[in-house]
Amino acid sequence: MGIKRRYWAWAAAPLALALPAVTGCESTGTDTSTADARAKPTAAPSSTPVARVCAKPAAGPVKAPAGAVTVDPAVVGDLAAKTRNNPPNTTFWLRPGKHRLDPDRYAQVIPKQGNRYLGAPGAVLDGRKTNQYAFGGSARDVTIRHLTVQRFVAPHDEGVVNHDSADGWVIEHATIQNNSGAGLMAGARQRVRASCLRGNGQYGMNAYKATGRISGLVVEGNEITGNNTGDWERRRKGCGCTGGVKFWAVNGADVRGNWVHGNRGTGLWADTNNNDFRIENNVVEANDGAALIYETSYNAVIRNNTIRRNNWVEGRRQADRGDNFPFATVYLSESGGEPRIRARTDKIEVYRNVLEDNWSGITLWENADRFCNSPANTSSGDCTLLVRDTDRCANPAIAEPPLYADCRWKTQRVDIHDNRFVLDKSVVKCTAKCDRMAVLANYGTYPDWSPYKGKRVAEAITHEQHNRWHDNVYRGPWKFVVQDPSQVLDPGHWQGPPYQQDAGSTFAERAGG
């Protein structure tokens, strides 16, 4: 499943929705105990609620609800045994204390359809660094509330809760922490609300289903922090296999009102044939890498988010290595609006966000050598949502319409407006390469039969694919990269011909202006 963020070979190489306020949130500051090498978060604006659920989890029921089966923490394996011995649609109440499974790596709870698991105050399901999975199986419509799940050791790319990505699960007021792999997997119609996804080895949640696509996913009012403790991008260089949350082939997701902070690597990462996302009213801050990556995906609204102090670690690392690529805090890679794919929008629209003191701003990128059947397509053999038969994307048919357009993911129809971009280099502690917006591609070079060689993709993303910045507010010394990293413009040249970007926008050199 791993995907590298970008490949390039430069010329030298061969519908707005009104949403209710998120509950369980408050406008407070953040914990500033992050290591000095990372960005330290500050208090959120009073208008932006912060889902501070890890410090203040909502308490579960102190008594067993009527008709519930009581689970005893003193009996090892009691939860799994009582689940086996009771019918579907049973409610289980876990008494206070540390609940354990049998001491076997594959011991786990296999819910039946409609089961509900409620934790009393202080109820913990502990894998003791022995059990791989907490809850698995294919049963639909399972609910887990007010329960802490911790210290399970799921393998790489696997998850602890809803291990088998069953559909219709609800996870609310849960704390899922200090596990290996992913704290959560996801199935269709899954709801993850007001939960703490903290300190997991790879992902807070891995929204991946081995067969089929995930639809109707809601991630709302959660605190997602400190994940990727295993530092997998360093262990498997370029794997693209980490994040606070990773989304794969999700068709329809609402990601709103979350506090995504202090993750090693990317905060939110949608990767490969996702579509129809609403990413709104989140606070995304102090992640080592980008706040948001939307990669080889389609049709999204990104609005009303507070995005600050992200990408200080990864951006600075690449700059120190001499890499001139505009690593950004919002990175749209081979992703765009596509009217032929049904969604609540036919664009990628980025508006009414505040981006403050991040390492750079927004980069629109398209790899000229990444398309169906190309060796540079790192999407595990996937093709675009416009081509059912991947084999069709081959010479000579790919050189002609419609396959010339449909065999590649395109960064197109991106509308960036009414945002506020603030950069104070003294805060970020940088002198260069942290101050850029960008729209660019590489020089196409391979394979031999590629119809996308040369500058044609760079020309298209810059001039022909309806990518626009307008009516934004800039405070600080912003620069703009076009076509390739060698072309860095000041605001006047960015607004002038032939680019004519940021009509109606205002610029001030000082961040506080």
TORVOLO-226647 format. One record per residue (C-alpha): chain; x, y, z. Coordinates in steps of 0.5 Angstrom, whole numbers, plus 500, padded with zeros to 3 digits. Each point is the difference from the previous one (the first is absolute). Example, Ala and Ser with C-alpha at 12.3 -4.5 7.8 and 13.67 -1.06 7.14 Angstrom:
2
c; xx; yy; zz
A; 525; 491; 516
A; 502; 507; 498
//
This chain:
513
c; xx; yy; zz
A; 500; 500; 500
A; 506; 505; 501
A; 500; 506; 495
A; 506; 504; 499
A; 498; 508; 500
A; 503; 502; 494
A; 505; 498; 494
A; 503; 505; 496
A; 505; 500; 494
A; 502; 507; 499
A; 503; 502; 493
A; 507; 496; 501
A; 497; 494; 502
A; 498; 494; 494
A; 424; 524; 532
A; 500; 503; 507
A; 497; 497; 506
A; 498; 503; 507
A; 503; 495; 505
A; 498; 500; 508
A; 505; 502; 505
A; 504; 494; 502
A; 499; 498; 507
A; 505; 498; 506
A; 504; 506; 498
A; 503; 506; 503
A; 504; 506; 498
A; 506; 499; 504
A; 508; 500; 499
A; 504; 494; 498
A; 505; 496; 504
A; 507; 503; 498
A; 504; 494; 503
A; 502; 498; 493
A; 507; 499; 498
A; 504; 507; 499
A; 502; 497; 493
A; 492; 500; 498
A; 495; 506; 499
A; 497; 502; 507
A; 493; 501; 499
A; 496; 507; 503
A; 493; 501; 502
A; 495; 500; 495
A; 496; 506; 498
A; 494; 500; 504
A; 495; 499; 494
A; 504; 493; 499
A; 498; 495; 505
A; 505; 495; 502
A; 498; 493; 501
A; 504; 499; 506
A; 498; 493; 501
A; 506; 496; 503
A; 501; 504; 506
A; 492; 500; 501
A; 497; 494; 498
A; 493; 499; 501
A; 498; 495; 505
A; 496; 494; 499
A; 494; 497; 504
A; 502; 499; 507
A; 494; 494; 500
A; 499; 495; 495
A; 494; 502; 496
A; 494; 496; 500
A; 500; 493; 497
A; 508; 501; 499
A; 505; 494; 501
A; 505; 502; 505
A; 507; 499; 499
A; 505; 498; 505
A; 507; 503; 500
A; 503; 495; 505
A; 498; 494; 495
A; 505; 499; 494
A; 497; 500; 494
A; 493; 501; 502
A; 498; 505; 495
A; 502; 496; 494
A; 496; 494; 504
A; 494; 504; 501
A; 500; 502; 493
A; 500; 493; 497
A; 494; 498; 505
A; 495; 505; 499
A; 496; 502; 494
A; 501; 506; 495
A; 497; 507; 502
A; 503; 499; 507
A; 502; 505; 505
A; 506; 499; 504
A; 502; 504; 506
A; 508; 500; 502
A; 501; 501; 507
A; 505; 505; 503
A; 507; 497; 499
A; 505; 497; 495
A; 497; 494; 496
A; 504; 495; 496
A; 500; 495; 495
A; 503; 493; 500
A; 507; 501; 499
A; 501; 498; 493
A; 502; 504; 494
A; 493; 499; 496
A; 496; 500; 506
A; 494; 506; 499
A; 493; 502; 501
A; 496; 498; 494
A; 493; 504; 500
A; 494; 498; 498
A; 495; 504; 495
A; 498; 506; 504
A; 504; 499; 507
A; 501; 506; 504
A; 506; 500; 505
A; 500; 505; 505
A; 505; 502; 505
A; 499; 502; 507
A; 505; 506; 503
A; 507; 497; 500
A; 498; 494; 496
A; 506; 498; 495
A; 501; 494; 496
A; 508; 499; 500
A; 504; 496; 495
A; 506; 499; 504
A; 504; 501; 494
A; 498; 493; 499
A; 493; 500; 496
A; 501; 502; 493
A; 492; 502; 499
A; 495; 503; 505
A; 493; 499; 496
A; 500; 497; 493
A; 495; 496; 495
A; 495; 502; 495
A; 494; 502; 504
A; 497; 506; 498
A; 497; 506; 505
A; 504; 499; 506
A; 501; 505; 505
A; 506; 502; 505
A; 499; 505; 505
A; 504; 503; 506
A; 505; 495; 500
A; 508; 500; 500
A; 503; 495; 495
A; 508; 500; 501
A; 506; 496; 499
A; 498; 496; 494
A; 506; 498; 495
A; 496; 500; 493
A; 505; 499; 495
A; 502; 505; 495
A; 494; 502; 496
A; 495; 497; 504
A; 496; 502; 506
A; 498; 499; 507
A; 492; 502; 500
A; 496; 498; 494
A; 506; 496; 497
A; 496; 497; 494
A; 497; 507; 498
A; 493; 497; 501
A; 494; 505; 499
A; 496; 505; 504
A; 504; 500; 506
A; 499; 506; 505
A; 506; 502; 504
A; 498; 505; 505
A; 504; 503; 507
A; 505; 495; 499
A; 507; 500; 501
A; 505; 496; 496
A; 507; 501; 502
A; 507; 497; 500
A; 499; 495; 495
A; 504; 497; 494
A; 497; 501; 493
A; 494; 504; 499
A; 496; 501; 506
A; 493; 500; 496
A; 499; 497; 493
A; 493; 502; 497
A; 495; 497; 496
A; 494; 504; 496
A; 495; 504; 504
A; 505; 500; 506
A; 499; 506; 505
A; 506; 502; 504
A; 498; 505; 505
A; 503; 504; 506
A; 505; 495; 501
A; 508; 500; 502
A; 504; 497; 495
A; 507; 501; 503
A; 507; 497; 500
A; 499; 494; 495
A; 506; 497; 496
A; 498; 502; 493
A; 493; 503; 499
A; 495; 503; 505
A; 495; 497; 495
A; 501; 496; 493
A; 494; 501; 496
A; 501; 494; 495
A; 496; 494; 498
A; 503; 494; 496
A; 494; 499; 496
A; 496; 506; 497
A; 500; 507; 502
A; 498; 503; 506
A; 494; 505; 500
A; 496; 505; 505
A; 506; 501; 505
A; 499; 505; 505
A; 506; 502; 505
A; 498; 505; 504
A; 502; 504; 507
A; 506; 495; 501
A; 507; 502; 503
A; 505; 496; 495
A; 507; 501; 503
A; 507; 497; 501
A; 499; 495; 495
A; 505; 496; 496
A; 505; 499; 506
A; 503; 495; 496
A; 503; 505; 495
A; 498; 495; 494
A; 502; 505; 494
A; 507; 500; 503
A; 500; 493; 501
A; 497; 498; 493
A; 502; 506; 496
A; 495; 503; 495
A; 495; 495; 503
A; 494; 505; 500
A; 497; 496; 506
A; 499; 505; 506
A; 496; 505; 502
A; 495; 503; 506
A; 495; 497; 495
A; 501; 497; 493
A; 494; 499; 495
A; 500; 495; 494
A; 495; 499; 495
A; 495; 504; 504
A; 494; 502; 497
A; 496; 506; 504
A; 503; 502; 507
A; 499; 505; 504
A; 506; 502; 505
A; 498; 506; 504
A; 501; 503; 507
A; 506; 496; 501
A; 507; 502; 504
A; 505; 497; 496
A; 507; 501; 503
A; 507; 498; 502
A; 500; 494; 495
A; 507; 498; 497
A; 499; 501; 493
A; 493; 502; 497
A; 494; 502; 504
A; 495; 498; 495
A; 501; 496; 493
A; 496; 498; 495
A; 503; 495; 495
A; 498; 497; 494
A; 493; 501; 497
A; 496; 503; 505
A; 494; 504; 498
A; 495; 505; 503
A; 504; 503; 507
A; 498; 505; 504
A; 505; 502; 505
A; 498; 506; 504
A; 500; 503; 507
A; 506; 497; 502
A; 506; 502; 504
A; 507; 497; 496
A; 506; 502; 504
A; 507; 498; 502
A; 500; 494; 495
A; 508; 498; 498
A; 497; 500; 493
A; 495; 503; 496
A; 493; 501; 503
A; 496; 497; 494
A; 502; 496; 494
A; 495; 499; 495
A; 503; 495; 495
A; 498; 497; 493
A; 493; 501; 503
A; 494; 504; 497
A; 495; 506; 502
A; 500; 503; 507
A; 498; 506; 504
A; 506; 502; 505
A; 497; 506; 504
A; 500; 504; 507
A; 506; 496; 503
A; 505; 503; 504
A; 507; 497; 498
A; 506; 503; 503
A; 507; 498; 502
A; 500; 494; 496
A; 506; 497; 496
A; 506; 503; 504
A; 503; 493; 500
A; 500; 497; 493
A; 500; 507; 497
A; 506; 502; 503
A; 503; 493; 499
A; 499; 500; 493
A; 503; 508; 499
A; 506; 498; 504
A; 501; 494; 495
A; 500; 505; 495
A; 494; 498; 497
A; 496; 506; 496
A; 493; 497; 499
A; 495; 504; 504
A; 498; 495; 505
A; 493; 503; 503
A; 496; 500; 506
A; 494; 498; 495
A; 502; 496; 494
A; 495; 498; 495
A; 504; 495; 496
A; 497; 497; 493
A; 493; 502; 503
A; 495; 504; 497
A; 492; 502; 499
A; 497; 495; 495
A; 493; 501; 498
A; 499; 493; 497
A; 501; 497; 507
A; 494; 501; 504
A; 501; 504; 506
A; 497; 506; 504
A; 505; 504; 496
A; 504; 500; 494
A; 506; 504; 502
A; 505; 500; 505
A; 498; 506; 504
A; 505; 503; 506
A; 496; 506; 503
A; 500; 504; 507
A; 506; 496; 503
A; 505; 504; 504
A; 507; 497; 499
A; 505; 503; 505
A; 507; 499; 501
A; 501; 494; 496
A; 506; 497; 496
A; 497; 503; 493
A; 493; 500; 498
A; 496; 496; 494
A; 503; 496; 495
A; 497; 498; 494
A; 504; 494; 497
A; 499; 496; 494
A; 506; 494; 498
A; 500; 500; 493
A; 503; 493; 500
A; 494; 497; 505
A; 494; 497; 496
A; 497; 493; 499
A; 505; 495; 498
A; 506; 505; 501
A; 506; 497; 505
A; 499; 507; 503
A; 493; 498; 502
A; 501; 498; 508
A; 493; 499; 501
A; 501; 492; 500
A; 497; 499; 493
A; 494; 504; 501
A; 497; 504; 494
A; 496; 507; 500
A; 492; 499; 502
A; 499; 502; 492
A; 503; 494; 497
A; 497; 493; 502
A; 505; 496; 496
A; 507; 502; 502
A; 503; 496; 494
A; 497; 505; 495
A; 505; 505; 503
A; 506; 498; 495
A; 503; 502; 494
A; 497; 502; 495
A; 493; 501; 503
A; 503; 505; 506
A; 502; 505; 495
A; 493; 502; 497
A; 494; 502; 503
A; 496; 498; 505
A; 506; 496; 503
A; 505; 505; 500
A; 496; 504; 505
A; 497; 494; 504
A; 506; 496; 501
A; 503; 505; 505
A; 498; 503; 506
A; 500; 508; 499
A; 501; 506; 504
A; 494; 504; 497
A; 494; 504; 502
A; 503; 502; 507
A; 497; 507; 503
A; 504; 503; 505
A; 497; 506; 503
A; 498; 504; 506
A; 505; 497; 504
A; 505; 504; 505
A; 508; 498; 499
A; 504; 503; 506
A; 508; 499; 500
A; 505; 502; 505
A; 506; 497; 499
A; 503; 502; 507
A; 495; 495; 503
A; 501; 495; 495
A; 507; 501; 500
A; 502; 500; 493
A; 503; 504; 495
A; 498; 497; 493
A; 496; 495; 497
A; 495; 500; 506
A; 496; 506; 496
A; 497; 497; 494
A; 493; 498; 496
A; 501; 496; 494
A; 497; 497; 494
A; 505; 496; 496
A; 502; 493; 497
A; 506; 497; 498
A; 503; 499; 493
A; 497; 493; 497
A; 505; 495; 498
A; 498; 493; 500
A; 498; 495; 499
A; 502; 500; 492
A; 493; 499; 498
A; 497; 506; 505
A; 496; 505; 496
A; 502; 505; 506
A; 507; 502; 499
A; 503; 506; 500
A; 496; 507; 503
A; 493; 498; 497
A; 498; 498; 507
A; 503; 506; 504
A; 497; 505; 495
A; 493; 496; 501
A; 500; 501; 507
A; 503; 507; 500
A; 495; 503; 494
A; 495; 495; 498
A; 497; 496; 506
A; 496; 506; 503
A; 504; 500; 506
A; 499; 507; 504
A; 502; 504; 506
A; 496; 506; 501
A; 497; 505; 505
A; 505; 497; 506
A; 503; 504; 505
A; 508; 500; 501
A; 504; 502; 506
A; 507; 499; 499
A; 506; 499; 495
A; 496; 495; 495
A; 503; 498; 494
A; 497; 496; 494
A; 503; 494; 496
A; 497; 498; 493
A; 501; 494; 495
A; 507; 498; 504
A; 504; 502; 506
A; 505; 504; 496
A; 494; 505; 499
A; 499; 504; 506
A; 496; 507; 500
A; 498; 506; 504
A; 493; 501; 501
A; 500; 505; 494
A; 502; 495; 495
A; 495; 495; 503
A; 495; 505; 499
A; 502; 502; 493
A; 500; 497; 493
A; 501; 494; 498
A; 498; 497; 507
A; 494; 505; 502
A; 499; 497; 507
A; 497; 503; 507
A; 496; 505; 497
A; 497; 504; 505
A; 505; 498; 505
A; 503; 504; 505
A; 508; 500; 502
A; 504; 503; 506
A; 507; 498; 501
A; 499; 500; 508
A; 496; 494; 503
A; 497; 505; 505
A; 497; 504; 494
//
